[in-house]
Structure formats: C-alpha cells, structure tokens
Amino acid sequence: AGATIKTEAAVQEINVVDGKVKGVTLEDGTIVESNIVLSNTTPKVTFIDMLDSSHLPEEYLSHIKTINYKSPVFKLNVAMDRIPTFRGHANGPGETAGPQHQGTIHLNSESTSMVDKAFADACHGVASQRPILEMTIPSSVDPTLAPEGHHVASFFIQYVPYSPNDGEWTESKKADFVNMVFSQVDEYAPGFSDSVIGYDALAPPDLERIFGLTGGNIYQGSMGLDQLFTQRPTYLTPAYTTPVSGLYLCGAATHPGGGVLGAPGKNCSQVVLQNKKKHR
C-alpha cells in the first residue's frame, strides 16, 4: 500500500492498446504502466489533447467537442501591507483582523440589477465596468500566509469575456482592469489601493494556459442544466467511466461538478473499486 507522488511530471499521452488503457507517457518520455488511469483534467485535455481519437467512438468524441467551457471569471491575488478597513466596521485592536474580514466578502452586488448589468457587459464582449467582486482574506484566519502586519487577499471577479471585442488580454489591459477593481474596492474600504504592494492577475486565457483549465473555466465546464447530473460530461457512458476500459474521469467535469468538494474524486474511486470487484 502507498503512493508515489511526482511533481513537474506533465502527461503527454494516455496509452491505449486494444481499447484498454495501459498507462501514460510523460513529456520527458517516461512511461508509467497501469491498467487503471484516473484523469483529473478537462474532457478536452483528456480525450483530445492526450488521447488518440481513434480510440473513441465518433458519437462520443463529437459530444465531447460540444462541451461548453465558457468562463466569465477573472482571478486576482493581492498582497497588502495592512488589513483593509471597511466602512462602518472598525478593525480589531492594533488594526488587526476582525470578524468582518474572516468570511467571503461580496462587493458590487447590492442589487440584482447590478449583477445583471455586470453580466450584460460580458455578453457584449467587454469586461464588466462594475464587476461582481467576491473577496476573501485568508491571512485573517491564518497569519502564517503573510509577514507580520501584512495580509493577502483573493478576488473571484465576474464577469469578463475570454476574448474581448477589442483584442486579447494583454498585460496592459489586465492592469487597467485591476486598477478599476481597486478603485471600486476603495469605495467600500477607503485606502485599499494604497495598501497594495503586489498582485497577480489571471484572465481566462491565463487560467487555461497555467492550469490546463479549458476556456479558463474553473469548473471544467459550465454548470448549466444541460451539463449537470447524467449529462456531466456526457450521458453516453456510465458516470466516471469512458469508452476506454480502465480510463476514468475524476475531476470537476463529472457529477456533481465544480467547487471545493472532493465529491467527484470520491465517487470515481468508488466506481473504480466496484469495477475491480466485478472483474476479479
């Protein structure tokens, strides 16, 4: 019993012989042999980028190609030299974090009309001019994440298009968007912009390039009614299984979908164990 965890070991190809998985080939040429492979990548990466399409039924491959990966999310990680001070909420003693910092903070979302306008902007191919800001300050509950007196914040921002009408996401365009976001946070927490000492901005194409998230979608596919339950990612095979014997999907592309749940992986592992018992 036990496991070997390898980092910096990208998979180049899923190896299949006579319809059965035989392991994977890494980018450095290393072959890892196995009769069972669980893929935590998107269906597009699994079946199109890493698997020879000749191993898949045409109908199945066609369905995989129609999965909607559109993502409206811009991710922003921020380093600050002090805890934000929100209007109407005093900070803790010595300007320390209080209860108002320790949950999820929603800004620019006081009414449904604000949410609707933000969504409409992205539908027209432009980043929301007053985007929905979902802010967390992890260092308010775990001070080891930043030097003493400093803090880190994470923003989940909606809505932005993957491909803006006026051209791709350049560093300059991202910087302009970030500065607009900071100025709007200032309306709720005066002086926030001045506290920022660094940030990391990730538009949808960055999320795709860095993390392998097709379309920049953190849920490995949109979570609309047409892509939930037995439709996630397709009704053509039983849940978590694929047309290739021994190859399974265990990520957010499967039921019940995205979110920090762990449920897709747990469910997939149970299916794997059940199938192993059947073939003993």
Long-range contacts (C-beta under 8 A, 24 or more apart in sequence): 11-50, 12-50, 13-50, 13-51, 13-52, 14-39, 14-46, 14-50, 14-51, 14-244, 14-247, 16-51, 16-52, 16-55, 16-244, 16-247, 19-55, 19-243, 19-244, 19-245, 20-244, 20-245, 20-246, 21-244, 21-245, 21-246, 21-247, 24-50, 34-246, 35-246, 36-246, 36-248, 36-272, 36-276, 37-246, 37-247, 37-248, 38-248, 38-249, 38-250, 38-265, 38-268, 38-269, 38-272, 39-247, 39-248, 39-249, 39-250, 39-251, 40-250, 40-251, 40-265, 41-212, 41-220, 41-251, 42-69, 42-212, 42-213, 42-214, 42-217, 42-220, 42-221, 42-251, 42-253, 43-67, 43-220, 43-221, 43-233, 43-234, 43-249, 43-253, 44-69, 44-214, 45-212, 45-214, 46-242, 46-249, 47-242, 51-244, 51-247, 55-243, 55-244, 56-243, 56-244, 57-236, 57-243, 59-236, 60-234, 60-236, 60-237, 60-243, 63-234, 63-236, 64-233, 64-234, 67-221, 67-227, 67-233, 67-253, 68-221, 68-222, 68-224, 68-226, 68-227, 69-214, 69-215, 69-216, 69-217, 69-220, 69-221, 69-222, 70-162, 70-215, 70-217, 70-222, 71-162, 71-204, 71-207, 71-213, 71-215, 71-216, 71-217, 71-218, 71-222, 72-119, 72-122, 72-158, 72-159, 72-160, 72-161, 72-204, 73-156, 73-157, 73-158, 73-159, 73-160, 73-204, 73-207, 73-216, 73-217, 73-218, 74-127, 74-131, 74-155, 74-157, 74-158, 74-160, 74-177, 74-201, 74-202, 74-203, 74-204, 75-154, 75-155, 75-156, 75-157, 75-201, 75-202, 75-206, 75-207, 76-154, 76-155, 76-157, 76-178, 76-181, 76-199, 76-200, 76-201, 76-202, 77-152, 77-153, 77-154, 77-155, 77-199, 77-200, 77-202, 78-152, 78-153, 78-154, 78-155, 78-196, 78-198, 78-199, 79-146, 79-150, 79-151, 79-152, 79-196, 79-197, 79-198, 79-199, 80-150, 80-151, 80-152, 80-153, 80-192, 80-195, 80-196, 80-197, 81-149, 81-150, 81-195, 81-197, 82-149, 82-150, 82-151, 82-195, 83-137, 83-140, 83-151, 84-137, 84-151, 84-153, 84-185, 84-189, 84-191, 84-192, 84-195, 85-189, 85-190, 85-191, 86-188, 86-189, 87-188, 87-189, 87-190, 97-137, 97-139, 97-140, 97-141, 97-151, 101-137, 101-140, 102-137, 102-140, 102-141, 103-136, 104-134, 104-135, 104-136, 105-134, 105-135, 105-136, 105-137, 106-132, 106-133, 106-134, 106-135, 107-132, 107-133, 107-135, 107-184, 107-185, 107-188, 108-132, 108-133, 108-184, 109-133, 118-158, 118-159, 119-158, 119-159, 121-159, 122-158, 122-159, 122-160, 122-161, 124-165, 125-161, 125-163, 125-164, 125-165, 126-161, 126-164, 126-165, 126-166, 127-159, 127-160, 127-161, 127-164, 127-177, 128-158, 128-159, 128-160, 129-180, 130-184, 131-157, 131-158, 131-159, 131-160, 131-181, 132-157, 132-158, 132-159, 133-157, 133-181, 133-184, 133-185, 134-158, 135-185, 150-197, 155-181, 157-181, 160-203, 160-204, 161-204, 162-204, 162-205, 162-215, 162-216, 168-205, 169-203, 169-204, 169-205, 169-206, 174-201, 174-203, 175-201, 177-201, 218-252, 218-258, 219-252, 219-257, 219-258, 219-259, 220-251, 220-252, 220-253, 220-258, 221-252, 221-253, 221-257, 223-257, 223-258, 228-255, 228-256, 228-257, 229-255, 230-255, 232-256, 232-257, 238-271, 239-267, 239-271, 240-264, 240-267, 240-268, 240-271, 240-272, 241-271, 241-275, 248-272
